[in-house]
Amino acid sequence: MRLPVRLPVCLPVCLPVTVTALCVAAGGCGAAPTGPPAETPVYVLNLQNSERGRAEQRPANLVLSEFSTMSGVTWRSWGPTRATGAGRLSGTWCLPECADAPYAATVTLSSVIPVKGKGYFSRYAVTADVAVRHRPEADLSGVLPTP
């Protein structure tokens, strides 16, 4: 003999709460969860040994401008909005001394702009203990080239 099933009086209120609890316990209901949105790759246009430039990530040597270059860069961080690396700074403004003894420096790339589905850093800032006589001409911040 079967006994009649007795539904609780709160059926209109309890049922949605129960279904929601079951969905949460089972890992979700409806559409499959998606991962975080894919980040746009971030590059720097590097004119090192290239007149047209190359899209690069974490380059060891980087032309910042027509006056300054970073070499031996070790990147501490890279993107999506900023990159920071340490290396050696030299430029036309410090020749001839810095040709053989470039300045220890930290470079920060920033201001990402989108170009053809990629992000490109468009600004740089360098921190270096530049000799007093070179400070007026030192090219320590500026605009990076972009495609």
Buried (B, 14 or more C-beta within 10 A) or exposed (E): EEEEEEEEEEEEEEEEEEEEEEEEEEEEEEEEEEEEEEEEEBBBBBBBEEEEBBBBEBBBBBBBBEBBBBBEBEBEEBBEEBBBBBBBBBBBBBEEEBEEEBBEBBBBBBBBEEBEEBBBBBBBBBBBEBEEEBEEEBBBBBEBBBE
